[in-house]
Amino acid sequence: MKNRLGSSLKLLSVALVAAVSLSALAAPLRAQATGEMKPVVLVTLSGYDALKQDINFIGSLAGQPELASQFEPFILGFTQGLEKDKPLGVLIQSDGMNFGGAICLPIKDLATFVANLKAFGVTTADAGNGVTQISANGQQLFGKNEGGWTFLSMMPQMLENLPADPAEAFSSLIKEYDLGIRANVQNIPEPYRQMAMQQLRAGMEAGMKRKDDENDEQYKARTALANSQVEQLERMIKEIDQFTFGLSVDSEQQRTFMDFVYTAVAGSQLAEQLKTMADPKTNFAGFFQPNAAGMMMVSSKINDSDIAQTKQMVESLRTQIATGIDEESDLPSDAAKQTAKDACNDFIDAMLATVEAGKMDAGAVMNLSPEALTVVAGGFIADPAKIESGLKKLAELGKEEPEMPPVKWNAESHAGVNFHTLSAPTPDEKEARQLFGETIDFAIGIGKDSVYFAMGRDCLAAAKKVIDDSAASPGKSIAPMELSVSVGQIINTIAAFDADDPVLKTVADTLKTEAVGRDHVRIVAQQIENGLRTRIEAEEGVMRAIGVGVKAAQMQAMGAVQEVPVGAAQ
C-alpha cells in the first residue's frame, strides 16, 4: 500500500509540475486569455477505500486478503481528515492561454490535516486571501479549503477559478477506473500545440542529414518516410480530441485491465477514418479459437491516406532489403543475390497489392500442450501468385544448400487452396522432439485471394480445419483487433519440461485446478463513439498465478519448502 500510495503521489506531483512549467511559459501571454477555464489534464484515483479494496483483492490471490491493513499504521498520519470514500486527483486547466490547477483532496479541514504532519517537519504560514503556505524540507506548496475540498498547488495564482466540486470533473474517469489520466488535446492552447508540431518537424529535419554510405535512392526513400510519419503525428495533434489511459482492478469480475482510448475531433479526417472501422467483418473466422494457447485476429478497411503512407513505408523497406542483400548477405554470387532480391520483390508486390485493395483481414492461432505445438496463420492477399513466385525463387536458392530439405509442390489441395509442404529434421533435443516429433512439418497454402502458413504436428490438418470453419461463417463480425493468450497452457507446457522446479509446478497446478478457463491475457481494440478503445485485460487466473508464484518463490528462497502444495496461497 505504501509503495502504491507513494507512486500515486509522485504521479500527481509530476502532473502538477508540468502544469507549473506550462504556466511559466504562458506568463508573457496572459493578456491574451480567451475565455473560461477548461480541463486540459485530469489525473484521478478512485479513493482510499476503493484502493484498499483493490489491494485486498490482489492480496487474496496470494493468501493475504487483508494486505492493505498491514500498511495502514505507517500512513495513518497522512490520511487523517481524508474522506476515504471520495476520489482524489489532479486537475490542470487553461483559458486558452493561462494555466491553472491543483491537487484536489477530499479534506474539509486543511489546518488540522497539516497540523498532523508537523512531526514530519511540515510548517505553515498565512499567505493571505484564504491561502496557506505549506513548507517542508525547503519545498513549498500553497493550499486552500473550499466546499469541503483541499486544493494544493505550487503557485497561489493557480488556485484561482477551480471547480466547486472536483468530484464532478473526475466522475467520468472514476466510474470506470481506479487510476485514470485524461488529456483534452484540443484544450491545450494553440501556441503550445503549434510549438509541439514545430519541434517534431525540427527533430525530423535534424535527423535527415545524408549518411556517408547512403545513395540517392536510399536517401530519398528515408526522407519520404520520415516526412510521412511527421505529417501523421501533426495530424494526430490537430485531430485527436481526447486521449485517456485507465487502470482498473475489478474484484467483482475477477480481472484487471488497462485501457488506451482516443476520440477524434468531430468532422475531422480521423473521425471519418474511424467510421470505416465500424462493424468489421472477416472471412477468416476459423482463426477465432478463444480456447487456444494463442490467437490473434485483425480486420479493418484501409483508408486512402493510410494506403499512401503504407506504400511509402513498403517501398522504403524494399530499398533497405535490396541494400542489405547486396552489402551484408553471404550469398555466393551476384546471380544468387539478384534471385534473393527478386523473391523479396515478389513478396513486397503482394503486400502492396493487398494494401491497395484497401482491406486487412487475417488471423493466427497456436495450439500448445507438452506433447504438441501447432501454429496456423493466414489471411487475405490480393495477389497470392506473387507469394508463390517468391517462394519458388527462394527454393531455387535453397538447392545450393545441402541441408535444405526439398519442397513438395502441390502436395495437397483443399477447398481451392493448393498446399506446398516441407519437413525439416527436428533438433536433437528432448523438448523439441516431444513437441514436433522426428520432423518439423511446414505447409504453405495458396488460394484465390488468400495465403496460409502452418507449422508443427498435424499442421496441414489444422490449416484445413481453419479453412472449413472460415467457410462456414463468412462475413463474421469481429473486433478490429483481438489477441488472446492462455497463460495456463503455456505454463503447463513449460512446467512439464522442467518437472524439478517446484515454483513452476505450483503455478501450473494452481491454474489447472483453480482457474480453469480464467487464465487469459487479452488485447482487444473496440470502436467506441467517435473513437477507439484498446483494452489489455488479465483474468483472475493470471493474477492468481502471479500471486502464487511470488509466494512460492519467497518460500523456496527462505528454504521453507522444497515444493509448495497447491492451495498454499489460499
Disulfide bonds with the S-S distance in Angstrom:
none
